[in-house]
């Protein structure tokens, strides 16, 4: 069922999800979009932290300016320092994102020396700085501060608005809307292919715990579209890990599979297990 109308107008652009947790994040984005406060999105890999940052960027005045991302874990210290400070004819990441949004992905991976440089840059009041700096992290920054692995001053400078993005398994009502969203994106690029997800495939998508979160779901829908031979995505096109059967629970009148009654020979026990395995399969 569709969500109730958004207070004060339409939902922010790019909203996908029906869960209460995502709804709260979207309402928070709507509230702070016009204010130049720094934000940290925390959550597991693949939950969509950068997507929420992009949504925040698009919802306010920063949308008229650049959206830049910097992968803190992917660059050596020398290049990180250049990105933070600039020099030798190279504009810093702050200058390239002036007026817009600078996303520092995996900011928790920064060495302490880089944290000090970043903290100094955040303290500079300049028209060349971004409207907002957004950090993403898979680890709780406040815990890293307690362990002296993250600077307290940088924590307070970045985490003005901390936002926890829950794992996909904790918001199962978002699975099908996200799957249909990814299917729609693929159909916009290629006219041929499945147009919908059949009911059995939907059940598999709903039951799977998605350890890789939204990124894994996107990957699965892309795979299914590439393999589909008809107008619908069926269980056959989904990854095998989604189709693994759940072991049946023995009925009340059936002995447990690991039970070995006194006097049973090993050969008979093995035959009984084989029979139950074949029956379950």
C-alpha positions in Angstrom: 0.0 0.0 0.0 1.3 3.5 -0.8 2.5 5.7 2.0 0.5 8.6 3.3 1.2 12.0 1.8 4.4 13.7 2.9 3.9 16.6 5.3 4.5 19.9 3.5 4.6 18.4 0.0 6.1 15.6 -2.1 8.7 13.1 -1.0 12.3 13.8 -1.7 13.5 12.7 -5.2 14.7 9.1 -5.4 12.9 7.8 -2.4 12.7 4.0 -2.4 11.3 2.2 0.6 8.2 1.7 2.7 9.7 0.8 6.1 9.3 3.0 9.1 13.1 3.2 9.5 13.6 4.6 6.0 10.6 6.9 6.4 12.2 8.4 9.4 15.5 9.0 7.5 13.6 10.6 4.7 11.7 12.9 7.0 15.0 13.9 8.7 16.5 14.6 5.2 13.5 16.8 4.4 14.0 18.7 7.6 17.8 19.4 7.3 18.1 19.7 3.5 18.3 23.5 3.5 20.7 23.8 6.4 24.5 23.6 6.0 25.1 21.0 8.7 27.5 18.0 8.4 26.0 14.5 8.5 27.4 11.0 9.1 25.5 8.0 7.7 26.4 4.8 9.6 25.6 1.2 8.6 26.8 -2.0 7.0 28.3 -2.3 3.6 25.7 -2.0 0.8 22.9 -0.5 2.8 22.8 2.6 0.6 24.6 5.3 2.7 25.9 7.1 -0.3 22.5 7.0 -1.9 21.0 8.7 1.1 23.7 11.3 0.9 22.8 11.9 -2.8 19.2 12.3 -1.8 20.1 14.8 0.9 22.2 16.7 -1.7 19.3 16.8 -4.2 16.7 17.9 -1.7 18.2 21.3 -0.9 20.0 24.3 -2.3 23.2 22.2 -2.7 21.5 20.5 -5.7 22.6 23.4 -7.9 26.3 22.7 -7.1 28.6 19.6 -7.4 28.2 16.3 -5.6 31.6 14.8 -5.1 32.7 11.6 -3.4 36.1 10.7 -1.9 36.9 7.1 -1.0 39.1 7.5 2.1 40.1 3.8 2.2 41.2 3.7 -1.5 43.9 6.4 -1.5 47.4 6.5 0.0 48.2 9.2 2.5 50.0 11.4 0.1 47.0 11.5 -2.3 44.6 12.0 0.6 46.6 15.0 1.8 46.5 16.5 -1.7 42.8 15.9 -1.9 42.3 17.7 1.5 44.7 20.6 0.9 45.3 20.9 -2.9 48.4 22.5 -4.3 50.7 22.3 -7.3 47.8 23.5 -9.6 45.4 20.8 -8.2 42.2 21.9 -6.6 41.3 20.2 -3.3 38.2 18.1 -3.0 36.7 20.9 -0.9 37.2 23.4 -3.8 35.8 21.0 -6.4 32.6 20.5 -4.2 32.2 24.2 -3.4 28.6 25.0 -2.6 27.6 21.4 -3.0 28.2 18.2 -1.1 31.5 16.4 -0.4 31.0 12.7 0.7 33.9 11.1 2.6 33.2 7.4 2.1 34.6 5.1 4.9 35.8 8.1 6.8 36.5 5.7 9.7 39.5 4.3 7.8 41.5 7.6 7.8 44.8 7.5 9.6 45.1 9.8 12.6 47.4 12.3 10.8 44.9 12.6 8.0 42.1 13.1 10.5 44.0 16.1 11.9 44.4 17.6 8.4 40.7 17.0 7.7 39.7 18.6 11.0 41.8 21.7 10.1 40.1 21.9 6.7 36.6 21.6 8.2 37.4 24.6 10.5 38.2 26.9 7.6 35.4 29.3 6.9 35.7 29.9 3.1 33.3 30.4 0.2 35.2 27.6 -1.5 34.1 25.0 1.0 31.1 22.6 0.4 27.6 23.5 1.6 27.8 20.2 3.5 30.3 17.4 4.2 28.9 13.9 4.6 30.8 11.0 6.2 29.9 7.4 5.7 31.1 4.6 8.0 30.6 1.0 8.8 31.8 1.4 12.3 30.4 3.5 15.1 32.6 6.6 15.3 31.8 7.3 19.0 33.2 3.8 19.9 36.3 4.6 17.8 36.7 7.8 19.8 36.6 5.9 23.0 39.3 3.6 21.7 41.5 6.6 20.6 41.2 5.4 17.0 39.2 8.5 15.9 39.8 12.1 16.9 37.1 13.5 19.1 37.2 17.0 17.5 36.7 15.5 14.1 33.9 13.4 15.4 32.1 16.5 16.6 32.8 18.4 13.5 31.5 15.7 11.2 28.7 14.1 13.2 26.4 17.1 13.7 23.6 14.9 12.5 24.3 11.2 12.9 22.0 8.8 10.9 21.9 5.0 11.3 20.9 3.2 8.1 19.5 -0.2 9.0 20.4 -3.4 7.2 18.0 -4.7 4.6 17.1 -7.8 6.7 15.8 -5.4 9.3 13.4 -3.7 6.9 12.0 -6.5 4.8 9.1 -4.4 3.5 11.6 -2.5 1.4 12.9 -5.6 -0.5 10.2 -5.8 -3.2 10.0 -2.0 -3.8 13.8 -1.9 -4.2 13.7 -5.0 -6.5 11.1 -3.4 -8.7 13.1 -0.1 -8.7 16.2 -1.9 -9.9 14.1 -3.7 -12.5 12.7 -0.4 -13.7 16.2 1.1 -14.0 17.3 -1.8 -16.2 14.2 -1.6 -18.4 14.9 2.1 -19.0 18.2 1.1 -20.5 17.1 -2.0 -22.4 13.6 -2.3 -23.9 13.7 -6.1 -24.0 13.6 -8.2 -20.9 11.3 -9.2 -18.1 8.6 -6.7 -17.1 7.8 -8.0 -13.6 8.8 -10.4 -10.8 6.5 -13.4 -10.4 5.0 -14.4 -7.0 7.4 -17.3 -6.3 10.4 -15.2 -7.0 9.0 -12.5 -4.7 8.7 -15.1 -1.9 12.3 -16.0 -2.3 13.4 -12.4 -2.3 11.4 -11.8 0.9 12.8 -14.9 2.7 16.5 -14.3 2.0 18.5 -12.4 4.7 20.5 -10.3 2.3 23.9 -10.2 4.0 25.1 -7.9 1.1 22.2 -5.6 1.6 20.9 -3.4 -1.2 24.0 -3.9 -3.3 23.4 -7.7 -3.3 19.8 -7.2 -4.2 20.7 -5.0 -7.1 23.2 -7.6 -8.3 20.6 -10.4 -8.1 18.1 -8.4 -10.1 20.7 -7.6 -12.8 21.6 -11.3 -13.0 17.9 -12.4 -13.2 17.2 -9.9 -16.0 20.2 -11.2 -18.0 19.1 -14.8 -17.7 15.3 -14.4 -18.0 13.8 -15.9 -21.1 10.3 -14.6 -20.7 8.3 -11.6 -19.5 8.7 -12.4 -15.8 11.6 -13.1 -13.4 11.1 -16.5 -11.9 13.0 -18.4 -9.2 15.1 -20.1 -11.8 16.8 -16.9 -12.8 17.7 -15.9 -9.2 21.0 -16.8 -7.7 21.2 -20.4 -6.3 21.8 -19.1 -2.8 18.3 -17.7 -2.7 16.8 -21.0 -3.7 18.4 -23.2 -1.0 15.6 -25.0 0.8 15.2 -24.6 4.5 15.7 -28.0 6.3 12.3 -29.3 7.3 11.4 -29.5 11.0 10.5 -33.1 12.0 6.8 -33.6 12.8 5.6 -34.4 16.3 5.1 -38.1 15.4 8.4 -38.5 13.5 11.7 -39.2 15.3 14.4 -36.6 15.2 16.9 -37.2 12.4 19.8 -37.3 14.8 18.2 -39.6 17.2 19.7 -43.1 17.5 17.4 -45.5 19.4 19.0 -48.2 21.5 19.5 -51.4 19.4 19.6 -49.6 16.0 22.4 -50.7 13.8 24.6 -48.2 12.0 23.6 -49.5 8.6 19.9 -49.0 9.4 20.4 -45.6 10.8 22.3 -44.5 7.7 19.5 -45.9 5.5 16.9 -44.0 7.5 18.8 -40.8 7.1 19.1 -41.3 3.4 15.4 -41.9 3.1 14.6 -38.7 5.0 17.1 -36.7 2.9 15.6 -37.9 -0.4 12.1 -37.2 0.9 13.0 -33.7 2.0 14.8 -33.0 -1.3 
